[in-house]
Structure formats: C-alpha cells, structure tokens
Amino acid sequence: SAQSVLKVNRIESPSGATVELEWQSVAGKRYRVQYRNALSEGQWQDVAGDVVAAGGTATKVDPSPENPRYY
C-alpha cells in the first residue's frame, strides 16, 4: 500500500543492557528487525526472532546491543 509507512514510536534502553523498539504495526503481519553497528560498513544483521504483530503496535527487545547500533 502506498499509504503504508514505518513509524517507530520509541527506542529505549530501560535496563541499560537491552534495547526495546516499538513501532506501528498491522495485526497478523510479520516483522523483522535488523541492525548494523556502523552505517558505512558491513551488512544488515537480523535481531533473532521475527515479530508477529497482535495489534496496532509491535515491540522487539534486542538482548545484546552494542553501542552504537543502528536499526
């Protein structure tokens, strides 16, 4: 859909050891979060485990982020 866009609601590190991402989603759709440690090098890597949205927002916890990490 041309109307469909990714909108990230928040990225937080509540414990300092993990990063939690939340975005607007469509119920029943599958999402995959990817990251890079540097924007200028390397390939995008998957944060393990896809997310199947249950409602209008979905969340994913990255259990082992490095600083900086780009999603």
PyMOL Python script that loads the backbone (N, CA, C, O; Angstrom):
from pymol import cmd

cmd.read_pdbstr("""\
ATOM      1  N   SER A   1       0.834  -1.186   0.000  1.00  0.00           N
ATOM      2  CA  SER A   1       0.000   0.000   0.000  1.00  0.00           C
ATOM      3  C   SER A   1       0.880   1.252   0.000  1.00  0.00           C
ATOM      4  O   SER A   1       1.846   1.336   0.759  1.00  0.00           O
ATOM      5  N   ALA A   2       0.555   2.192  -0.827  1.00  0.00           N
ATOM      6  CA  ALA A   2       1.296   3.452  -0.868  1.00  0.00           C
ATOM      7  C   ALA A   2       1.096   4.256   0.406  1.00  0.00           C
ATOM      8  O   ALA A   2       1.894   5.143   0.706  1.00  0.00           O
ATOM      9  N   GLN A   3       0.046   3.960   1.158  1.00  0.00           N
ATOM     10  CA  GLN A   3      -0.244   4.653   2.407  1.00  0.00           C
ATOM     11  C   GLN A   3       0.562   4.083   3.580  1.00  0.00           C
ATOM     12  O   GLN A   3       0.629   4.700   4.643  1.00  0.00           O
ATOM     13  N   SER A   4       1.170   2.911   3.389  1.00  0.00           N
ATOM     14  CA  SER A   4       1.863   2.212   4.465  1.00  0.00           C
ATOM     15  C   SER A   4       3.281   2.744   4.637  1.00  0.00           C
ATOM     16  O   SER A   4       4.061   2.769   3.685  1.00  0.00           O
ATOM     17  N   VAL A   5       3.610   3.167   5.853  1.00  0.00           N
ATOM     18  CA  VAL A   5       4.960   3.637   6.173  1.00  0.00           C
ATOM     19  C   VAL A   5       5.375   3.074   7.525  1.00  0.00           C
ATOM     20  O   VAL A   5       4.530   2.773   8.368  1.00  0.00           O
ATOM     21  N   LEU A   6       6.667   2.935   7.722  1.00  0.00           N
ATOM     22  CA  LEU A   6       7.175   2.503   9.014  1.00  0.00           C
ATOM     23  C   LEU A   6       7.278   3.714   9.929  1.00  0.00           C
ATOM     24  O   LEU A   6       7.901   4.716   9.578  1.00  0.00           O
ATOM     25  N   LYS A   7       6.672   3.620  11.087  1.00  0.00           N
ATOM     26  CA  LYS A   7       6.788   4.691  12.072  1.00  0.00           C
ATOM     27  C   LYS A   7       7.220   4.071  13.399  1.00  0.00           C
ATOM     28  O   LYS A   7       6.466   3.328  14.028  1.00  0.00           O
ATOM     29  N   VAL A   8       8.431   4.384  13.807  1.00  0.00           N
ATOM     30  CA  VAL A   8       8.945   3.914  15.087  1.00  0.00           C
ATOM     31  C   VAL A   8       8.421   4.842  16.170  1.00  0.00           C
ATOM     32  O   VAL A   8       8.614   6.056  16.100  1.00  0.00           O
ATOM     33  N   ASN A   9       7.759   4.276  17.169  1.00  0.00           N
ATOM     34  CA  ASN A   9       7.206   5.070  18.271  1.00  0.00           C
ATOM     35  C   ASN A   9       8.251   5.387  19.318  1.00  0.00           C
ATOM     36  O   ASN A   9       8.287   6.494  19.855  1.00  0.00           O
ATOM     37  N   ARG A  10       9.114   4.404  19.612  1.00  0.00           N
ATOM     38  CA  ARG A  10      10.128   4.636  20.642  1.00  0.00           C
ATOM     39  C   ARG A  10      11.242   3.604  20.527  1.00  0.00           C
ATOM     40  O   ARG A  10      11.044   2.484  20.056  1.00  0.00           O
ATOM     41  N   ILE A  11      12.409   4.020  20.970  1.00  0.00           N
ATOM     42  CA  ILE A  11      13.562   3.145  21.159  1.00  0.00           C
ATOM     43  C   ILE A  11      14.112   3.500  22.525  1.00  0.00           C
ATOM     44  O   ILE A  11      14.531   4.635  22.755  1.00  0.00           O
ATOM     45  N   GLU A  12      14.113   2.531  23.437  1.00  0.00           N
ATOM     46  CA  GLU A  12      14.554   2.770  24.812  1.00  0.00           C
ATOM     47  C   GLU A  12      15.522   1.692  25.258  1.00  0.00           C
ATOM     48  O   GLU A  12      15.555   0.587  24.716  1.00  0.00           O
ATOM     49  N   SER A  13      16.299   2.044  26.252  1.00  0.00           N
ATOM     50  CA  SER A  13      17.178   1.079  26.893  1.00  0.00           C
ATOM     51  C   SER A  13      16.887   1.119  28.394  1.00  0.00           C
ATOM     52  O   SER A  13      17.663   1.689  29.162  1.00  0.00           O
ATOM     53  N   PRO A  14      15.765   0.512  28.816  1.00  0.00           N
ATOM     54  CA  PRO A  14      15.331   0.633  30.206  1.00  0.00           C
ATOM     55  C   PRO A  14      16.302   0.036  31.221  1.00  0.00           C
ATOM     56  O   PRO A  14      16.429   0.549  32.333  1.00  0.00           O
ATOM     57  N   SER A  15      16.982  -1.036  30.848  1.00  0.00           N
ATOM     58  CA  SER A  15      17.896  -1.674  31.793  1.00  0.00           C
ATOM     59  C   SER A  15      19.343  -1.282  31.552  1.00  0.00           C
ATOM     60  O   SER A  15      20.212  -1.559  32.378  1.00  0.00           O
ATOM     61  N   GLY A  16      19.603  -0.637  30.421  1.00  0.00           N
ATOM     62  CA  GLY A  16      20.976  -0.325  30.053  1.00  0.00           C
ATOM     63  C   GLY A  16      21.677  -1.498  29.396  1.00  0.00           C
ATOM     64  O   GLY A  16      22.745  -1.334  28.805  1.00  0.00           O
ATOM     65  N   ALA A  17      21.084  -2.687  29.494  1.00  0.00           N
ATOM     66  CA  ALA A  17      21.693  -3.884  28.911  1.00  0.00           C
ATOM     67  C   ALA A  17      20.914  -4.381  27.699  1.00  0.00           C
ATOM     68  O   ALA A  17      21.410  -5.224  26.951  1.00  0.00           O
ATOM     69  N   THR A  18      19.699  -3.872  27.493  1.00  0.00           N
ATOM     70  CA  THR A  18      18.874  -4.255  26.360  1.00  0.00           C
ATOM     71  C   THR A  18      18.323  -2.994  25.697  1.00  0.00           C
ATOM     72  O   THR A  18      18.343  -1.908  26.277  1.00  0.00           O
ATOM     73  N   VAL A  19      17.834  -3.160  24.475  1.00  0.00           N
ATOM     74  CA  VAL A  19      17.165  -2.065  23.775  1.00  0.00           C
ATOM     75  C   VAL A  19      15.787  -2.572  23.371  1.00  0.00           C
ATOM     76  O   VAL A  19      15.656  -3.670  22.830  1.00  0.00           O
ATOM     77  N   GLU A  20      14.769  -1.774  23.634  1.00  0.00           N
ATOM     78  CA  GLU A  20      13.406  -2.120  23.252  1.00  0.00           C
ATOM     79  C   GLU A  20      12.926  -1.152  22.172  1.00  0.00           C
ATOM     80  O   GLU A  20      12.999   0.065  22.337  1.00  0.00           O
ATOM     81  N   LEU A  21      12.436  -1.710  21.070  1.00  0.00           N
ATOM     82  CA  LEU A  21      11.913  -0.921  19.964  1.00  0.00           C
ATOM     83  C   LEU A  21      10.406  -1.144  19.876  1.00  0.00           C
ATOM     84  O   LEU A  21       9.928  -2.263  20.065  1.00  0.00           O
ATOM     85  N   GLU A  22       9.664  -0.083  19.591  1.00  0.00           N
ATOM     86  CA  GLU A  22       8.217  -0.189  19.396  1.00  0.00           C
ATOM     87  C   GLU A  22       7.856   0.580  18.135  1.00  0.00           C
ATOM     88  O   GLU A  22       8.345   1.688  17.917  1.00  0.00           O
ATOM     89  N   TRP A  23       7.000  -0.006  17.303  1.00  0.00           N
ATOM     90  CA  TRP A  23       6.590   0.632  16.068  1.00  0.00           C
ATOM     91  C   TRP A  23       5.115   0.357  15.799  1.00  0.00           C
ATOM     92  O   TRP A  23       4.518  -0.554  16.372  1.00  0.00           O
ATOM     93  N   GLN A  24       4.541   1.173  14.908  1.00  0.00           N
ATOM     94  CA  GLN A  24       3.163   0.948  14.496  1.00  0.00           C
ATOM     95  C   GLN A  24       3.141  -0.269  13.595  1.00  0.00           C
ATOM     96  O   GLN A  24       4.027  -0.449  12.760  1.00  0.00           O
ATOM     97  N   SER A  25       2.123  -1.108  13.766  1.00  0.00           N
ATOM     98  CA  SER A  25       2.080  -2.367  13.030  1.00  0.00           C
ATOM     99  C   SER A  25       0.660  -2.677  12.572  1.00  0.00           C
ATOM    100  O   SER A  25      -0.295  -1.977  12.907  1.00  0.00           O
ATOM    101  N   VAL A  26       0.558  -3.743  11.800  1.00  0.00           N
ATOM    102  CA  VAL A  26      -0.719  -4.272  11.345  1.00  0.00           C
ATOM    103  C   VAL A  26      -0.861  -5.657  11.950  1.00  0.00           C
ATOM    104  O   VAL A  26       0.016  -6.505  11.786  1.00  0.00           O
ATOM    105  N   ALA A  27      -1.966  -5.887  12.649  1.00  0.00           N
ATOM    106  CA  ALA A  27      -2.186  -7.184  13.307  1.00  0.00           C
ATOM    107  C   ALA A  27      -2.053  -8.324  12.303  1.00  0.00           C
ATOM    108  O   ALA A  27      -2.589  -8.264  11.196  1.00  0.00           O
ATOM    109  N   GLY A  28      -1.329  -9.362  12.712  1.00  0.00           N
ATOM    110  CA  GLY A  28      -1.144 -10.540  11.880  1.00  0.00           C
ATOM    111  C   GLY A  28       0.036 -10.465  10.928  1.00  0.00           C
ATOM    112  O   GLY A  28       0.413 -11.480  10.342  1.00  0.00           O
ATOM    113  N   LYS A  29       0.628  -9.294  10.758  1.00  0.00           N
ATOM    114  CA  LYS A  29       1.787  -9.159   9.877  1.00  0.00           C
ATOM    115  C   LYS A  29       3.068  -9.520  10.626  1.00  0.00           C
ATOM    116  O   LYS A  29       3.178  -9.311  11.834  1.00  0.00           O
ATOM    117  N   ARG A  30       4.028 -10.063   9.887  1.00  0.00           N
ATOM    118  CA  ARG A  30       5.316 -10.482  10.443  1.00  0.00           C
ATOM    119  C   ARG A  30       6.356  -9.391  10.172  1.00  0.00           C
ATOM    120  O   ARG A  30       6.448  -8.863   9.064  1.00  0.00           O
ATOM    121  N   TYR A  31       7.133  -9.066  11.203  1.00  0.00           N
ATOM    122  CA  TYR A  31       8.158  -8.028  11.108  1.00  0.00           C
ATOM    123  C   TYR A  31       9.507  -8.610  11.518  1.00  0.00           C
ATOM    124  O   TYR A  31       9.587  -9.502  12.361  1.00  0.00           O
ATOM    125  N   ARG A  32      10.560  -8.086  10.903  1.00  0.00           N
ATOM    126  CA  ARG A  32      11.920  -8.489  11.232  1.00  0.00           C
ATOM    127  C   ARG A  32      12.733  -7.225  11.501  1.00  0.00           C
ATOM    128  O   ARG A  32      12.738  -6.298  10.692  1.00  0.00           O
ATOM    129  N   VAL A  33      13.411  -7.194  12.629  1.00  0.00           N
ATOM    130  CA  VAL A  33      14.248  -6.056  12.995  1.00  0.00           C
ATOM    131  C   VAL A  33      15.688  -6.385  12.604  1.00  0.00           C
ATOM    132  O   VAL A  33      16.195  -7.469  12.893  1.00  0.00           O
ATOM    133  N   GLN A  34      16.329  -5.434  11.945  1.00  0.00           N
ATOM    134  CA  GLN A  34      17.714  -5.605  11.546  1.00  0.00           C
ATOM    135  C   GLN A  34      18.549  -4.457  12.097  1.00  0.00           C
ATOM    136  O   GLN A  34      18.029  -3.396  12.441  1.00  0.00           O
ATOM    137  N   TYR A  35      19.859  -4.696  12.172  1.00  0.00           N
ATOM    138  CA  TYR A  35      20.761  -3.683  12.715  1.00  0.00           C
ATOM    139  C   TYR A  35      22.098  -3.706  11.992  1.00  0.00           C
ATOM    140  O   TYR A  35      22.448  -4.661  11.298  1.00  0.00           O
ATOM    141  N   ARG A  36      22.821  -2.628  12.180  1.00  0.00           N
ATOM    142  CA  ARG A  36      24.231  -2.509  11.800  1.00  0.00           C
ATOM    143  C   ARG A  36      24.938  -1.812  12.939  1.00  0.00           C
ATOM    144  O   ARG A  36      24.344  -0.975  13.620  1.00  0.00           O
ATOM    145  N   ASN A  37      26.191  -2.143  13.155  1.00  0.00           N
ATOM    146  CA  ASN A  37      26.982  -1.442  14.165  1.00  0.00           C
ATOM    147  C   ASN A  37      27.584  -0.156  13.606  1.00  0.00           C
ATOM    148  O   ASN A  37      27.963   0.737  14.365  1.00  0.00           O
ATOM    149  N   ALA A  38      27.673  -0.063  12.279  1.00  0.00           N
ATOM    150  CA  ALA A  38      28.144   1.150  11.612  1.00  0.00           C
ATOM    151  C   ALA A  38      27.369   1.278  10.309  1.00  0.00           C
ATOM    152  O   ALA A  38      27.204   0.293   9.589  1.00  0.00           O
ATOM    153  N   LEU A  39      26.896   2.466  10.000  1.00  0.00           N
ATOM    154  CA  LEU A  39      26.097   2.646   8.785  1.00  0.00           C
ATOM    155  C   LEU A  39      26.920   2.513   7.521  1.00  0.00           C
ATOM    156  O   LEU A  39      26.392   2.158   6.467  1.00  0.00           O
ATOM    157  N   SER A  40      28.202   2.793   7.618  1.00  0.00           N
ATOM    158  CA  SER A  40      29.045   2.825   6.426  1.00  0.00           C
ATOM    159  C   SER A  40      29.722   1.501   6.104  1.00  0.00           C
ATOM    160  O   SER A  40      30.426   1.406   5.099  1.00  0.00           O
ATOM    161  N   GLU A  41      29.530   0.488   6.923  1.00  0.00           N
ATOM    162  CA  GLU A  41      30.217  -0.773   6.663  1.00  0.00           C
ATOM    163  C   GLU A  41      29.395  -1.968   7.120  1.00  0.00           C
ATOM    164  O   GLU A  41      28.516  -1.851   7.974  1.00  0.00           O
ATOM    165  N   GLY A  42      29.698  -3.113   6.535  1.00  0.00           N
ATOM    166  CA  GLY A  42      29.034  -4.349   6.920  1.00  0.00           C
ATOM    167  C   GLY A  42      27.643  -4.485   6.337  1.00  0.00           C
ATOM    168  O   GLY A  42      27.127  -3.583   5.678  1.00  0.00           O
ATOM    169  N   GLN A  43      27.053  -5.636   6.599  1.00  0.00           N
ATOM    170  CA  GLN A  43      25.713  -5.917   6.124  1.00  0.00           C
ATOM    171  C   GLN A  43      24.720  -5.811   7.278  1.00  0.00           C
ATOM    172  O   GLN A  43      25.094  -5.911   8.447  1.00  0.00           O
ATOM    173  N   TRP A  44      23.465  -5.609   6.935  1.00  0.00           N
ATOM    174  CA  TRP A  44      22.415  -5.619   7.950  1.00  0.00           C
ATOM    175  C   TRP A  44      22.303  -7.021   8.525  1.00  0.00           C
ATOM    176  O   TRP A  44      22.332  -8.006   7.789  1.00  0.00           O
ATOM    177  N   GLN A  45      22.175  -7.106   9.840  1.00  0.00           N
ATOM    178  CA  GLN A  45      22.048  -8.375  10.554  1.00  0.00           C
ATOM    179  C   GLN A  45      20.667  -8.431  11.205  1.00  0.00           C
ATOM    180  O   GLN A  45      20.117  -7.402  11.595  1.00  0.00           O
ATOM    181  N   ASP A  46      20.116  -9.626  11.320  1.00  0.00           N
ATOM    182  CA  ASP A  46      18.819  -9.793  11.969  1.00  0.00           C
ATOM    183  C   ASP A  46      18.971  -9.864  13.485  1.00  0.00           C
ATOM    184  O   ASP A  46      19.869 -10.537  13.992  1.00  0.00           O
ATOM    185  N   VAL A  47      18.092  -9.168  14.207  1.00  0.00           N
ATOM    186  CA  VAL A  47      17.934  -9.436  15.635  1.00  0.00           C
ATOM    187  C   VAL A  47      17.118 -10.722  15.678  1.00  0.00           C
ATOM    188  O   VAL A  47      16.050 -10.782  15.069  1.00  0.00           O
ATOM    189  N   ALA A  48      17.583 -11.742  16.371  1.00  0.00           N
ATOM    190  CA  ALA A  48      16.974 -13.069  16.324  1.00  0.00           C
ATOM    191  C   ALA A  48      15.486 -13.045  16.656  1.00  0.00           C
ATOM    192  O   ALA A  48      15.058 -12.399  17.613  1.00  0.00           O
ATOM    193  N   GLY A  49      14.710 -13.759  15.849  1.00  0.00           N
ATOM    194  CA  GLY A  49      13.286 -13.936  16.090  1.00  0.00           C
ATOM    195  C   GLY A  49      12.423 -12.858  15.459  1.00  0.00           C
ATOM    196  O   GLY A  49      12.541 -11.680  15.797  1.00  0.00           O
ATOM    197  N   ASP A  50      11.555 -13.264  14.540  1.00  0.00           N
ATOM    198  CA  ASP A  50      10.610 -12.338  13.934  1.00  0.00           C
ATOM    199  C   ASP A  50       9.500 -12.014  14.928  1.00  0.00           C
ATOM    200  O   ASP A  50       9.297 -12.730  15.909  1.00  0.00           O
ATOM    201  N   VAL A  51       8.792 -10.929  14.659  1.00  0.00           N
ATOM    202  CA  VAL A  51       7.672 -10.497  15.499  1.00  0.00           C
ATOM    203  C   VAL A  51       6.408 -10.585  14.664  1.00  0.00           C
ATOM    204  O   VAL A  51       6.354 -10.034  13.564  1.00  0.00           O
ATOM    205  N   VAL A  52       5.382 -11.273  15.175  1.00  0.00           N
ATOM    206  CA  VAL A  52       4.067 -11.264  14.547  1.00  0.00           C
ATOM    207  C   VAL A  52       3.210 -10.321  15.374  1.00  0.00           C
ATOM    208  O   VAL A  52       2.964 -10.565  16.555  1.00  0.00           O
ATOM    209  N   ALA A  53       2.760  -9.249  14.750  1.00  0.00           N
ATOM    210  CA  ALA A  53       2.015  -8.212  15.464  1.00  0.00           C
ATOM    211  C   ALA A  53       0.652  -8.732  15.903  1.00  0.00           C
ATOM    212  O   ALA A  53      -0.045  -9.417  15.155  1.00  0.00           O
ATOM    213  N   ALA A  54       0.294  -8.388  17.129  1.00  0.00           N
ATOM    214  CA  ALA A  54      -1.015  -8.766  17.667  1.00  0.00           C
ATOM    215  C   ALA A  54      -2.008  -7.619  17.571  1.00  0.00           C
ATOM    216  O   ALA A  54      -3.212  -7.822  17.733  1.00  0.00           O
ATOM    217  N   GLY A  55      -1.509  -6.413  17.308  1.00  0.00           N
ATOM    218  CA  GLY A  55      -2.389  -5.246  17.257  1.00  0.00           C
ATOM    219  C   GLY A  55      -1.734  -4.104  16.520  1.00  0.00           C
ATOM    220  O   GLY A  55      -0.943  -4.316  15.601  1.00  0.00           O
ATOM    221  N   GLY A  56      -2.067  -2.883  16.926  1.00  0.00           N
ATOM    222  CA  GLY A  56      -1.604  -1.673  16.257  1.00  0.00           C
ATOM    223  C   GLY A  56      -0.184  -1.264  16.560  1.00  0.00           C
ATOM    224  O   GLY A  56       0.356  -0.374  15.903  1.00  0.00           O
ATOM    225  N   THR A  57       0.439  -1.903  17.552  1.00  0.00           N
ATOM    226  CA  THR A  57       1.851  -1.677  17.823  1.00  0.00           C
ATOM    227  C   THR A  57       2.529  -3.018  18.059  1.00  0.00           C
ATOM    228  O   THR A  57       1.907  -3.982  18.505  1.00  0.00           O
ATOM    229  N   ALA A  58       3.805  -3.054  17.752  1.00  0.00           N
ATOM    230  CA  ALA A  58       4.610  -4.254  17.981  1.00  0.00           C
ATOM    231  C   ALA A  58       5.902  -3.827  18.658  1.00  0.00           C
ATOM    232  O   ALA A  58       6.355  -2.694  18.492  1.00  0.00           O
ATOM    233  N   THR A  59       6.493  -4.740  19.422  1.00  0.00           N
ATOM    234  CA  THR A  59       7.750  -4.448  20.108  1.00  0.00           C
ATOM    235  C   THR A  59       8.737  -5.589  19.905  1.00  0.00           C
ATOM    236  O   THR A  59       8.362  -6.740  19.681  1.00  0.00           O
ATOM    237  N   LYS A  60       9.999  -5.227  19.992  1.00  0.00           N
ATOM    238  CA  LYS A  60      11.089  -6.197  19.918  1.00  0.00           C
ATOM    239  C   LYS A  60      12.178  -5.753  20.880  1.00  0.00           C
ATOM    240  O   LYS A  60      12.537  -4.576  20.921  1.00  0.00           O
ATOM    241  N   VAL A  61      12.702  -6.693  21.650  1.00  0.00           N
ATOM    242  CA  VAL A  61      13.806  -6.422  22.562  1.00  0.00           C
ATOM    243  C   VAL A  61      15.071  -6.993  21.946  1.00  0.00           C
ATOM    244  O   VAL A  61      15.126  -8.169  21.584  1.00  0.00           O
ATOM    245  N   ASP A  62      16.087  -6.144  21.832  1.00  0.00           N
ATOM    246  CA  ASP A  62      17.415  -6.584  21.399  1.00  0.00           C
ATOM    247  C   ASP A  62      18.194  -6.873  22.670  1.00  0.00           C
ATOM    248  O   ASP A  62      18.542  -5.946  23.403  1.00  0.00           O
ATOM    249  N   PRO A  63      18.476  -8.148  22.947  1.00  0.00           N
ATOM    250  CA  PRO A  63      19.080  -8.508  24.226  1.00  0.00           C
ATOM    251  C   PRO A  63      20.569  -8.213  24.346  1.00  0.00           C
ATOM    252  O   PRO A  63      21.112  -8.231  25.451  1.00  0.00           O
ATOM    253  N   SER A  64      21.239  -7.943  23.229  1.00  0.00           N
ATOM    254  CA  SER A  64      22.691  -7.757  23.325  1.00  0.00           C
ATOM    255  C   SER A  64      23.180  -6.665  22.392  1.00  0.00           C
ATOM    256  O   SER A  64      23.994  -6.932  21.508  1.00  0.00           O
ATOM    257  N   PRO A  65      22.701  -5.437  22.568  1.00  0.00           N
ATOM    258  CA  PRO A  65      23.132  -4.366  21.670  1.00  0.00           C
ATOM    259  C   PRO A  65      24.557  -3.908  21.944  1.00  0.00           C
ATOM    260  O   PRO A  65      25.045  -3.964  23.073  1.00  0.00           O
ATOM    261  N   GLU A  66      25.204  -3.457  20.887  1.00  0.00           N
ATOM    262  CA  GLU A  66      26.497  -2.805  21.013  1.00  0.00           C
ATOM    263  C   GLU A  66      26.272  -1.323  20.762  1.00  0.00           C
ATOM    264  O   GLU A  66      25.312  -0.947  20.090  1.00  0.00           O
ATOM    265  N   ASN A  67      27.126  -0.499  21.282  1.00  0.00           N
ATOM    266  CA  ASN A  67      26.977   0.940  21.063  1.00  0.00           C
ATOM    267  C   ASN A  67      27.945   1.417  20.017  1.00  0.00           C
ATOM    268  O   ASN A  67      29.119   1.060  20.115  1.00  0.00           O
ATOM    269  N   PRO A  68      27.567   2.186  19.029  1.00  0.00           N
ATOM    270  CA  PRO A  68      26.177   2.422  18.683  1.00  0.00           C
ATOM    271  C   PRO A  68      25.660   1.269  17.834  1.00  0.00           C
ATOM    272  O   PRO A  68      26.442   0.545  17.217  1.00  0.00           O
ATOM    273  N   ARG A  69      24.363   1.104  17.806  1.00  0.00           N
ATOM    274  CA  ARG A  69      23.734   0.119  16.941  1.00  0.00           C
ATOM    275  C   ARG A  69      22.620   0.838  16.197  1.00  0.00           C
ATOM    276  O   ARG A  69      21.821   1.553  16.802  1.00  0.00           O
ATOM    277  N   TYR A  70      22.569   0.651  14.906  1.00  0.00           N
ATOM    278  CA  TYR A  70      21.583   1.299  14.053  1.00  0.00           C
ATOM    279  C   TYR A  70      20.545   0.281  13.634  1.00  0.00           C
ATOM    280  O   TYR A  70      20.892  -0.809  13.179  1.00  0.00           O
ATOM    281  N   TYR A  71      19.264   0.625  13.783  1.00  0.00           N
ATOM    282  CA  TYR A  71      18.166  -0.293  13.453  1.00  0.00           C
ATOM    283  C   TYR A  71      17.422   0.172  12.224  1.00  0.00           C
ATOM    284  O   TYR A  71      16.466  -0.477  11.799  1.00  0.00           O
TER     285      TYR A  71
END
""", "prot")
cmd.dss("prot")
cmd.show_as("cartoon", "prot")
cmd.util.cbc("prot")
cmd.orient("prot")
